[in-house]
Amino acid sequence: MNKIFVKLIQLAATCSLLGLVMYQAGLFSAAGQQQFLTLIGQASLPLLVLSVLVGVSVNMVSAFKWYVITQSQGIEAGYWRIFAYYVVGQFYNMFLPTSVGGDVVRSYELGKYSGRQADALASVFVERYTGVVVLLVCAGLAVLAQLSRFYVDYVIVSLIVFALALLALGWMVFDPRLYKWLENKLASRSLLIQNAFRKVDKLFQAVGAYRSQPRVLIVAVINSVLFYFIAVVNVYVTANVFSEDVLFWHMLLAAPIIMLIMNLPISFGNIGLMEFAYTNVFMLMGYGPELGLSVALLMRLKSFVDGAIGGVLHPLFVTQKHE
């Protein structure tokens, strides 16, 4: 019943956010619809092609970070296999409620190939965790740089939620006393909970191995900085598909905040939330809501292309357990 209730809340949030964004973009009026279609119709085809190519490069950089992390633990998988598993995860993100589902799939495939499920899952955790830490720092710096623009409820709440979540998760991983306390309190209640804690124990042990490899974590952080810079370029080029008046430094501030909001587990597959983030943050930067919505829709279309690539590659890289 609790799961059903949560899904109903997410469904309501998805519908509400989509309705709000459509209202903000004026899509409930004939004039607004015409303005939106005019903006779409004047899209630049060369910049559209460039936007798709930049989007692919974003995935390649992120997959390279995961590859470096896996190599540090002796997981034998080449870069292109790691890249394939990365986009396979994006394929499943198209159908699963959150991006965590795609992470589970790609870690499972890597674990099946390498025969090291716990290490594979730990590599995804470290890749994700370092990325979100850098994203939080970038978003926080953007807010401080333009506090008059970004001092709004949904931006500040997003920063606080992610900061608290990262602190709590990092505390449990790097100082296991809290986790052990929870395990002692809960594990004895049922066999199912005991089995769950055994699996988490293996994950934490695998993640703990990175504490003795600060160089790998530093490389992961540097790669995350590069990733988010290219992600900013991705948003900038995509926005220029529809309007050449978009400034790069605006996107340098807006993109990390947009990406932070998009990662909140509020709606199904961030549908509605992604559109809300682009539309409202673009409005904070002084652009029309129809431009923000157009960029969001094109970014979502590009994510479908990424997922389609993953769907094609998945059967080609399905491999039995590595001997």
N, C-alpha and C positions, 0 to 999 in steps of 0.2 A: 504494500500500500504506500509506503514511503517513497519507493522508486516511481510509482505512478504519479504521486503528488509532485515530485520533483520534475518529472517530464511535462506535466501539465503547466507548471510554473514556467518552464523553459519555452513551451509552446506559446503561452500567453505573452511572454517577453518578446519572442520572435515576431509574432503578429503585431504587437504594439509598436515595436521599433520600426518595422517596415511601414506601418501606417503613418507613424510620425515623420519618417524620412520622406515619404511620398507627399505628405502635406507640406513639409518645409520646401520641397522642390517645386511645389505648385502643380503637382500632377493630378489634382482633383478638379482642376479648371481647364477649360479649353485653351486659354491663353498660355497657361503654364505648360501644358502638354506640347503646344506648338513650339514654345521656346526651348524645351528640352530636346525635341526632335531636330530642331535647327542646329543645336549644339552638337548633337550626335552626327548629323549630316555633314558638318564641316570638318570632321575628323581628318587628320593628315595620315595618308596611307604609309608614306615612308617612315614617319615617326611611330606608327603603329607596329610596323615590322621591327624597328629598332627596340621598341618597348618589349616585344616578345623575346628578343634576343637578350636584352638586359635581364629579363625575368629568369631566363635559363641560367645566366651567369650567377645569379643570386643562389640558385639551387646548387650549382657546382661549387661555389665557395663554402656554403654550409656543409655540403657532403664532404669536402676536403677536411674540414675541422673534425668531423666525426671519424674520418679515415685516420687522421693523426692520433686521435684518442685511442682508437682500436689498436693501432700499431704499437702504441706504448705498452699495451698489455699483452702483446704477442699474439693477437688474434689474426690468423692468416686469411686475409681477404684483400684483394686488390682494390684500387680506387674505384674502378668502374663497377665492381660488384657493390661496393658501399653506396655509390651514387644510385645504382639501380634500386637497392633496398630503400634508399631515402625517398625516391619518387614513388615507389610502391606504397610507402607510408602515406604519401599525399593522395594516392589513388583511394585508399581506404578512408581517408579523411572526408572524402566526398559523400560517404554513406554512413559513417559512424558519427555519433552525437558530438564528440569533441576531438581535438587534434591529438589527445592522449591515446585514443584508439589507434591512430596511425603509427604512433611511436611504439605501441605494443606489437603491432604487426611487423614493423621493420626490425625490432630487437629480436622477435621470435625467429624471423627468417635468418638473421645473422647467427643467432644461437644454434639453430638447426644445422647451419652450414659448418660452423666452427666446433660444435659440440660443447659449447660453453655458454649456456643460457644466462647464468647469473652475470658473467662478465659482459655479455652482449647488452643486457638490460642496463648494467651499470654504465656502460659507455654512452648509451642514449641519455641516461640521467645526467651525466656530467656534461654532455654536449648541450642539453637543454638548460641545465642550471646555470652554466657559465654564460650562455646566451641571454637568459632572462636577467641575470645580474647586470650585464653590460647594458641591456635595454633599459632597465630601471634607472641606471646612472645617466644614460643619455636623455631619457625623458625628464628626469629630475633637473638636469642642467638646462634643458629647454624651458622648463617652467620657471626656473630662477632667472633665466635670461629675459623672459617676456612674461613676468608675473602679472602684469596688468591685463594681458590677453588670456592667460591660461588659469587664472585664479577662479575657476568655476567648479561646481560640485563634482561633476562626473570625472574631471581630470584629477582633482585632489584625492577623491575616494579611490580611484584606480591606483594612484601612487601608493597610498597607505595600505591598500589590500595586498598589493604585490610585495611591498616592503615587509609587512608582517609575515606573509606566507614564506618568503625566502628566508627570513630570520628563523622562523620556527623549524623549517625543513633543514636548514644548515645546522641549527643547534642539535637536532636529533642525529644528523649524520656525523658531525665532527665531535659532538659530546654525547656519547650514547647513554648517559645516565638517565635522561628523560625517557628515551625509548625503552630502556630496560625496566624502568619503573612501570610504564604502561604494559609491557609484556608480562611482568609479574602479576599485575592486577587483573589482566584480561585473559591471558592464555589458558588459565585453568577452567574457564567457563564452558568451553566446548572443544571437541576435537577439531572442528572446522577452524576455529580461531587459532588453535595450536599450529595447525598446518600452515595457515596464512602467515603466522609469525616466523615459522621456519623458513619460508620462502623469502620473507623480508630480511631475515638474518643473513641469508646468503647474499642478498642484494647489498646490504650495508657493508658486509665484509669485502665484497668486490669493489664498492665505491671507496672504502677505506684505503684500498691499495694506492689510490691517487694522492693520498696525503703525503706519501714518501716520494712523490714525483712532481714537485712544484713547477718544474720546467714545462711539463705537459699542460698544466693548468694555465701557465703564463701564455704559452702558445695558443691555447684555446681562447683565452681572453683577447689576445691580439687579433686572432682570426675573427672573433665576434665583432670587434670594432670595424674591421674591413667589411664584414658581412653587412653591418648596419649602414655603412657608408654607401655600399652598392645598392642597398635597399632604398636609401634616400634618392639615389640616382634613378632607381626604378620608378619611384613615385613621381619624381620630377619629369622624367621623359613621358610617362603615362599621362600626366596632367597636360603636358604640352601637345599631346595628340589632339586635345580639344581646344586649348588656348595657349598662345605663345606669350601671354602676359604673366604667366606664373613665374615667380622668382625662385631661384635655387635656394637662397638662404631661408626663405619661408618654408620650403620643404625640409630643409635641414632641421628646423625646429619642429615642424608638424609631424613628420613621419614617425619618429620614435613614440610620440604620444598616441598617434593613431594605432600603432602596432601594440602598444601596451593595453589600450582599451579593448582591442580585438581579441586579446588573450583571456579576457574575463569569461569564466564558464557560465554565461547567462543564457545564451540561446543555443538552438540546435546548430552545430557546426558553424558557429558565429554568424549565421544568416540573420540579417537585420542589424546585428551588432556591428559588423564590418561596415555596412552602409551608413549606420548612425555615426560611427567614428569618423569616416571620411567626410561626410556631409557637414557635421558640426565643427570639426577641427578646421576644415577649410573655411567655414563661416567665421571662426575666430580669427583666421588670418586675413579676412577681408574679401574672400571670394564668394561667389554665389553658390547656393546650395545645389543647384542643378549641375555645376561643375564637379563638386565633391561627389555627388551621386554617380555621375558619369565615370569618374575615375574609379570609384568603388566597383561598379559593374564591370569595367574592363579588367580590373585586377582580379575579380572573381572569375571572369572568363579565362584569364591567363592561368589561374589556379586549376581550372578544369582541363586546360591543355597539359599542364604538368601532371595532373592525375591520369589523363589519358596515356601519357608516355609511360607512367608507372604501370598502368593496366596492361600495356603491350609488353613491357619488360618482365613483368611478374612471372609468367609461365616460362620465360627463357632462363630465369635465374632461380627457379625452384630446384633446390638441390637437397639430396638426402644428407643425413648427419655425417659430418666430416670424420673420416677414420684416422 
